[in-house]
Amino acid sequence: MSTAIPLSLPDITDAEIRAVVETLRSGRLSIGPRLEDFERLVAQRAGRAHAIGVSSGTCALHLALLALGIGPDDEVITPAFSFVASANCVEYVGARPVFVDCDPRTLNMKKSEVERKITAKTRAIIGVEVFGNPAGMNELVALSAKYEIPLIEDSAEALGGRIGNEPVGAFGRVAAFGFYPNKQITTGEGGMIVTDDDRLAANCRSLRNHGRPSESMESGSGTGSWLNHERLGYNFRLSELAAALGAAQMRRLDELIEARQAVAEAYTRRLMGNPDLMLPSVEPDTFMSWFVYVVRLSDRYTPDDRAEIIEGLRRHELGASDYFPPIPLLPYYRLKYHYRPGDFPIAESVSGRTLALPFFTRMTERDVDTVCQTLELIMTRTTFRRD
Ligand SMILES: Cc1ncc(COP(=O)(O)O)c(C=O)c1O
């Protein structure tokens, strides 16, 4: 029964390899036409006027906060249940992250909980589409409008999804994508900011490029010289190699999403009847761009059981992982803000029981079956041994 099936695997074809090799041969390895092409493709997909490529999803969030002018003494609302970068970006600018517990079903922040945490110091709301699920984004847009607090959409896990006709990346005043190799498309490392706001876009372009005037992309060119640094900037640029890879992946996005959807459906069909597993749910009118396939064990299973199940799957050479620990309980946040177990009960309960299964475009039905059969066997053994 044991086959090596990793947790994730990028889908790279000859088209991507050709694009990267052509870039190498072109002699232009940074700030060039590949980045412009990649940015245009992502902007189009997200239905936004501007896209600014950067070196990671984390950099995209960091620059979005800087460009919005968020800093010390400000508060930013962000989910307790997300990847750590959704909160770290707030720390980078010296502001305070205000954590909100998640909805037990969608795993995204609940509007009522967000509203409860708004104060006179709140300068932004970071709405994350957890595991690619855009559920609740419209409600966050409404809150953002009501209180005139910008919504930063953290779409690092959700490229290609939509609610009705509204694409992911179009809900926030600004949105951030990430292209790490387990994502729907990859550039190895990389990220993208999208927005309709001209000033914000110009700020982000400047900030990613050492604070040069935003139009100054070439040595000695145009109105601003290459050595004119108008503000404290960063080098968060995305190389032409990464952008060429990203553009080739973007041209295959629909195909990649479709393949991921087929794997998700195969898992759901196979595991649907198991009373000890809660499967991911998709809201009506929502098109989910699947990032991971994460199941939740029933409360018969403790976090220790879950660890044993993950170990068991790995012993069979099947990728498995927990996903995610609540951010406020990670050592940095716990020590700095004195959070304690019990402060975010839903995120804690969910995160003690979640289990990410192997998930990538090229998984076959047989792979899915191998994973599910092994998982169910180990689950039975775990409770049997304990009870
Ligand atoms: C929700 C979320 N935000 C931000 C990021 C950061 O992206 P990156 O790893 O490209 O820095 C990730 C990455 O996995 C993520 O899942």
The ligand as an SDF file (V2000), in Angstrom:
LIG
                    3D

 16 16  0  0  0  0  0  0  0  0999 V2000
   -2.5850   33.4160    4.2840 C   0  0  0  0  0  0  0  0  0  0  0  0
   -1.1640   33.6460    3.9240 C   0  0  0  0  0  0  0  0  0  0  0  0
   -0.6830   34.9010    3.9610 N   0  0  0  0  0  0  0  0  0  0  0  0
    0.5810   35.1810    3.6200 C   0  0  0  0  0  0  0  0  0  0  0  0
    1.4480   34.1920    3.2060 C   0  0  0  0  0  0  0  0  0  0  0  0
    2.8670   34.5620    2.9030 C   0  0  0  0  0  0  0  0  0  0  0  0
    3.2930   34.2200    1.6420 O   0  0  0  0  0  0  0  0  0  0  0  0
    4.8450   33.9060    1.3610 P   0  0  0  0  0  0  0  0  0  0  0  0
    5.1180   32.5560    1.9360 O   0  0  0  0  0  0  0  0  0  0  0  0
    4.9380   33.9420   -0.1380 O   0  0  0  0  0  0  0  0  0  0  0  0
    5.6420   34.9680    2.0160 O   0  0  0  0  0  0  0  0  0  0  0  0
    0.9990   32.8820    3.1410 C   0  0  0  0  0  0  0  0  0  0  0  0
    1.9340   31.8320    2.6820 C   0  0  0  0  0  0  0  0  0  0  0  0
    1.8170   30.6960    2.7490 O   0  0  0  0  0  0  0  0  0  0  0  0
   -0.3320   32.5790    3.5090 C   0  0  0  0  0  0  0  0  0  0  0  0
   -0.7920   31.3400    3.4810 O   0  0  0  0  0  0  0  0  0  0  0  0
  1  2  1  0
  2  3  1  0
  2 15  2  0
  3  4  2  0
  4  5  1  0
  5  6  1  0
  5 12  2  0
  6  7  1  0
  7  8  1  0
  8  9  2  0
  8 10  1  0
  8 11  1  0
 12 13  1  0
 12 15  1  0
 13 14  2  0
 15 16  1  0
M  END
$$$$
